[in-house]
Amino acid sequence: MIQALLLVNNQILISQVYQVDADPGEPNCRLVDPYLFTLGGTSPGFRLTPWMGDVTDDNYAMIHPERIVTIREPKLEVLNHYKKLIFIDEDSLTVEDVENISSTKIVNSKVKDEEAQVD
């Protein structure tokens, strides 16, 4: 589901948000295609830019729920602009799609964890 998130650092993100199973202390909120919302610019009066786009090519992020102050429905204008940017029909996205996002990185992470436990 596409949501507007206010983070504790006052950043506003527009993102697909999914709660996932995680070990205690690990982040359990998966943000898919997170975009930073800022006011200003030309029409429509706000900008959406890939969150952390200057430092990573990943289109997802895992965060702790404690970093989120509130989650709200974005205004229709913001929602439509976001959907145009990511070229997605939200109704066609399945749980399987979300689970498969960057599955190679998740598998590689688990392999590294298991190798560390063997040592």
Sequence and secondary structure as in RCSB ss.txt:
>XXXX:A:sequence
MIQALLLVNNQILISQVYQVDADPGEPNCRLVDPYLFTLGGTSPGFRLTPWMGDVTDDNYAMIHPERIVTIREPK
LEVLNHYKKLIFIDEDSLTVEDVENISSTKIVNSKVKDEEAQVD
>XXXX:A:secstr
 EEEEEETTS EEEEEEEE    TTS  EEEEEEEEEEE SSTTSEEEEETTTTT   SEEEE GGGEEEEE   
HHHHHHHHHHHT  GGG  HHHHHHTTHHHHHHHHHHHHHHHH 
